[in-house]
């Protein structure tokens, strides 16, 4: 009996090792699980936050559906002498060109959020490029200013997308503080989520037409101001050149 127990345990360990070995061979976006697990993955990542000792954060608003709260957000930003970045979907630009002009004239940075809000991982490189070129063209036609930032819809990306971004001189931007304002949270709940997670170099995600976004933006900016943070656009926060991005999406200056 003792011999059987030892033998049985040995067999279980053996099969467990085989399963782990197989899992580590599975490809993840062109890199093996082993590469990801052991920290030498070739998988690229966008910018989620910035490594900085400065008390500076960026606030961003994704715009895809609805626009009636946009002016309220702009007023709050002006009230607190803060800037921000709006990531606009192409069909939103088509529908609300006057809002695009208002955002630009308020001195707020504009980036693209794609043309039709697809899941980019499901697209091939040519379709990705078309989505980005079309959306960028629409924004630039309204503002006359170059678009340099892109936020992937759903936060979905892969190496192919990031390579396409490089070819179009676009920096892919994610976030490390998700307000979850789109879930219908109260302004207080949104503010608590943000303030519990924010740190130097954070990029905060909000949505331009969330139920309580105007009140939440005011409360968030007030709290950030009280804690000594400078609130800027994403473009003012990130490094433009001579940088690296670690596997957690933190951008470091070299």
Secondary structure, 3 states (H helix, E strand, C coil): CHHHHHHHHHHHHHHHHHHHHHHHHCEECCEEHHHHHHCCCCCCCCECEECCCCCEEEEEEEECCCCCCHHHHHHHHHHCCCCCEEEECHHHHHHCHHHHHHHHHCCCEEEECCCCCCCHHHCCHHHHHHHHHHHHHHHHHHHCCCCCEECCHHHCCCHHHHHHHHHCCCEEECCCEECCHHHCCCHHHHHHHHHHHCCCCEEEEEECCCCCHHHHHHHHHHHHHHCCCEEECHHHHCCCCCEEECCCCEEEEC
